[in-house]
Structures are given as structure tokens and as C-alpha cells.
């Protein structure tokens, strides 16, 4: 009976091991250049989950869905079911994202 339990625990443990690979898919590979503008950065981050820090001090977390000339469309807002946001690019002072370590 002990052997069966140990075998089951080992099998459960092995099935959990690949889980970090699933989380790694959410990690963003983004390397800005010295000349990168906020708009260019947002275009490269389209379809990625980011946190936008605004001039007002507010933070908006969501998925970059569309980047226009002067606005960015953010969907799947954190903590706000069924809400999206249109944010003026010139009001964004920082973009925070989860990055892969080298």
C-alpha cells in the first residue's frame, strides 16, 4: 500500500513539473532601443499584459489590444470585469511588464 501511495505521489509530482513552462509563455521578450518612443514600445507589446503608469499617478493593468496615433486600447482590465480603457499615449509615463531573465 505504501508503494502505491509513493508511486501516485511521484506521478502527481511529475505532472506538476511542466507547469512552469506554461507560466513562461506569459513572459514578455521586449528589448527597447535608446530611440524607442512610447508608441513604438506599445506597438511591440500588442497582445501582452502590461501595467501603464499615468501622469496622474493612476495605474491601469490590462492587455494592449490596439495602438493608434495618440491612444492605446487596453482590454481585460485587472479587477474590472467587462471594462476596457482608451488611454492617451502622452499621459503614460511608464510601462511595466513581466520580463524573462537572461
matplotlib code that plots the C-alpha trace (Angstrom):
import matplotlib.pyplot as plt

x = [0.0, 2.9, 4.5, 1.2, 0.9, 4.5, 4.1, 0.9, 2.7, 5.6, 3.2, 1.4, 4.7, 5.9, 2.7, 3.1, 6.7, 5.8, 3.7, 6.5, 6.7, 3.1, 3.8, 6.9, 4.7, 3.3, 6.8, 7.4, 10.6, 11.0, 14.2, 13.7, 16.3, 17.5, 15.3, 12.2, 9.1, 6.3, 4.0, 6.6, 7.0, 3.2, 3.0, 5.7, 3.7, 0.4, -1.4, 0.7, -0.4, 1.1, 0.7, 0.5, 1.6, -0.1, 0.9, -2.0, -0.4, -3.1, -2.0, -4.0, -3.3, -4.6, -3.9, -2.7, -5.1, -4.7, -2.3, -3.3, -1.5, -2.4, -4.3, -3.9, -6.8, -6.5, -8.8, -9.2, -8.6, -7.4, -10.1, -12.7, -14.8, -16.3, -14.4, -11.9, -9.9, -8.7, -5.7, -3.9, -0.3, 1.1, -0.4, 1.7, 4.9, 5.9, 5.0, 5.6, 5.8, 6.9, 10.3, 12.3, 15.7, 18.7]
y = [0.0, 2.4, 1.7, 2.5, 5.8, 6.7, 5.9, 8.0, 10.9, 10.6, 10.6, 13.7, 15.4, 14.7, 16.0, 19.3, 19.8, 21.0, 23.8, 26.4, 26.1, 27.2, 30.3, 31.1, 31.6, 34.7, 36.2, 39.0, 39.3, 43.0, 45.0, 48.7, 50.8, 54.2, 55.8, 53.8, 56.0, 55.1, 54.4, 52.1, 50.2, 49.8, 48.6, 45.9, 45.0, 44.5, 41.4, 41.5, 42.2, 45.3, 47.9, 51.5, 54.2, 57.5, 61.1, 61.3, 58.5, 56.0, 52.6, 50.6, 46.9, 45.1, 43.7, 46.0, 45.4, 48.3, 51.2, 54.3, 57.5, 59.1, 56.4, 52.8, 50.5, 48.3, 45.3, 42.7, 45.3, 43.9, 43.9, 45.3, 42.6, 43.7, 47.0, 48.3, 51.6, 54.0, 55.8, 58.8, 57.8, 61.2, 60.6, 57.4, 57.8, 54.1, 50.6, 47.8, 44.2, 40.8, 40.1, 36.9, 36.9, 36.2]
z = [0.0, 0.9, -2.5, -4.3, -2.4, -3.1, -6.8, -7.0, -5.3, -7.7, -10.7, -9.4, -8.8, -12.3, -13.8, -11.9, -13.1, -16.7, -15.1, -15.1, -18.9, -19.1, -17.0, -19.1, -22.1, -20.4, -20.0, -22.5, -24.6, -25.2, -25.6, -26.2, -28.0, -27.0, -29.6, -28.8, -28.3, -26.0, -29.0, -30.6, -27.3, -27.0, -30.6, -29.8, -26.7, -28.5, -27.2, -24.0, -20.4, -19.0, -16.3, -17.5, -15.1, -15.9, -15.2, -12.7, -10.6, -11.6, -12.8, -15.4, -15.8, -18.8, -22.3, -25.1, -27.8, -30.3, -30.6, -32.5, -33.3, -29.9, -27.9, -26.8, -26.3, -23.2, -22.6, -19.8, -17.1, -13.8, -11.2, -13.5, -15.2, -18.6, -18.7, -21.3, -21.4, -24.1, -22.8, -24.2, -25.0, -24.0, -20.4, -20.0, -18.1, -17.7, -18.9, -16.5, -17.9, -16.8, -18.4, -18.9, -17.2, -19.4]

ax = plt.figure().add_subplot(projection="3d")
ax.plot(x, y, z, "-o")
ax.set_aspect("equal")
plt.show()
